[in-house]
Each structure stands twice: as C-alpha cells, then as structure tokens.
Amino acid sequence: SSAFIYRQKLFIVTFQLEHFRSLRIRAESSYGHFILMNFESIYKVVLRPFSGSVARRLTSTLVVLGVIATLITAAVQTFHNYRNDIRQIEESLKSVRDSHGASLAASVWSFSGRQIELELNGILNTPGFEYAEIKTNSGDVWAVGEKKSTETLVNEIPLIFSKDGDEHPLGMLYVVAGKQGVYDRIKLQTLEALIFYGGWVFFLAGSLFLVFRQLVTRHLNSQRVQREE
C-alpha cells in the first residue's frame, strides 16, 4: 500500500514536470515567433526601401542623410540663436546701471515716487524684461511688472547718490528678465528650420528619384531586354 502511494505521488510529480516543460517550450516558441515578426516589421519599415531598385535605394539614402543633416543644422542653429538671445538680454541688464542708475538714485534721494515709477516702467520697455523693483535701506519699496517666467536672469544694481563729494548708499535696484520669451522664439525658429530644410530634402530626393529613374533605370532595363533577346 505504501509503495502504491509512493508510485502514485511520483507519477503526479512527473506529470506536473512534463506539463511545466511543455508550457515553457510553448512560451519560448511564442516569444521566438514574436521576435521574428517584429524583425520582419522592422525590415519592412526600415530596410526595405534600401533593397529595391537602384533609384529607390539612392533616394532612401539621400533622404536619411538629408534628415540627419537637417537635425544637426537645426540643433546648431537653435543653440546659436539661444546664445545670442541670452547674450543680448545680459547686455541689456548691464546697460541699466549706466542708463538709469544715477537718475533713479537721484529720484530716490528726493523721494519722488512718480518719477521712480516712470523710470521703472521705462526699464520694462526693454524686450525680455518682466519685473523691476527698488528696495531702499529705509524699507521703502517701488515695484512694477510681474514675474512670469520660471527661469529668469536677475541684475542687482546698488543705488548710490553722490552729493558734495560724498556717496550715499540708498538701496538696491532689482531688474528681472525672463527666459520664457527666448524659449518661445527658439521653438518657433526651430520648427521653421525643420520645415524649411526638411522640405528641401524631400524635394531634392523626389527630383533625384524621378530623374534617376527616367535616365538610368530606363537605360538599364533596355540593356536587359537586349540581352534577353
């Protein structure tokens, strides 16, 4: 009786092992079939244009090279435009000290609130500037504009009023320039560059395909017909 039970348990364990083995073989087979189908799909989409006629292969190669050149050109142009825009904003921030520093210090010294606000509004007329603020050492604050960009450039300018050869520190002028406008312009310029260069690439590729097919492929076909005759 114990031997019979042992053989029965051994049979059940053997059956389960064979069942698991068959399931593993099916899974591996299905996975291999899945890999093969994906490879065939990739071949149809990516490699098939390079395995057709001479004209198709040449055109496909030209399109790929043109797309790569377009992306590189757009990236370089985008980086160059970004650096130029940021440099212009930084130069404008630095020029605020020379153009408005002395007059704002005089207005703060005379406590002319209206004149201070007019000058601060004049500063914000500079492209890219979003916010300007004056904080005096006595605790007075004048501010115009609104901080809209998450990434900004800030210039802190000390306001010093000179009188009778003495310099009187009055406070600080804070000018904030946002980068959001730069990002928006860069996106638009990049899109325009991609459309322009991409259009030229496909135009040239299509033209080359038609010309090559008409001139060269026709000649090759005629030679093949002659050899067959």
Disulfide bonds with the S-S distance in Angstrom:
none
